[in-house]
Amino acid sequence: MRRKTRNPAQRLRTAVDAMPRRTRIAMLTGIRSNRIAVGTYTDPKTGGVCPMLAAHRNGGRTSLASFARSWDRFTGARRPRLATDREVRTLTSYIEMSLLRD
């Protein structure tokens, strides 16, 4: 039986849903107070941080590699850069919807 392939947005939604509630809340707080980067954990050049580091800095002490992979796949990251407004808004809405479903 073949696995159904998912698009990058669906993979990101699934990764967000897999995070503990406290991590999602911390990530939401971190996204709102940091410059968010893609393709890197931290980008000293732009001052951006990945969403998982933003969550970690706000009390979400979860290590979830599947989130990082799905975030980079969703953004099409080929090199470290700041996330676009659209990418950040999309991630924010996925987190908010996930919290509402809880």
Long-range contacts (C-beta under 8 A, 24 or more apart in sequence): 8-70, 8-73, 8-74, 8-76, 9-74, 9-90, 11-70, 11-73, 11-74, 12-70, 12-71, 12-73, 12-74, 12-90, 12-91, 12-94, 13-94, 13-98, 14-70, 15-64, 15-66, 15-67, 15-69, 15-70, 15-71, 16-67, 16-91, 16-94, 16-95, 16-98, 17-98, 17-101, 18-64, 18-66, 18-67, 19-60, 19-62, 19-64, 19-67, 19-98, 20-60, 20-62, 21-99, 21-102, 22-59, 22-60, 23-55, 23-60, 23-61, 23-62, 23-64, 24-55, 24-60, 24-95, 24-98, 24-99, 25-60, 25-99, 26-54, 26-55, 26-56, 26-58, 26-59, 26-60, 27-51, 27-52, 27-54, 27-55, 27-58, 27-60, 27-95, 28-92, 28-95, 28-96, 28-99, 29-54, 29-55, 29-58, 30-54, 30-55, 30-56, 30-57, 30-58, 30-60, 31-88, 31-91, 31-92, 31-95, 32-92, 33-58, 35-82, 36-82, 36-83, 36-87, 36-88, 36-91, 37-80, 37-81, 37-82, 37-83, 38-71, 38-72, 38-75, 38-77, 38-80, 38-81, 38-82, 38-83, 38-87, 39-72, 39-75, 39-77, 39-78, 39-79, 39-80, 39-81, 40-77, 40-80, 43-80, 43-81, 43-82, 45-80, 46-80, 46-81, 46-82, 48-80, 48-81, 48-82, 48-83, 51-91
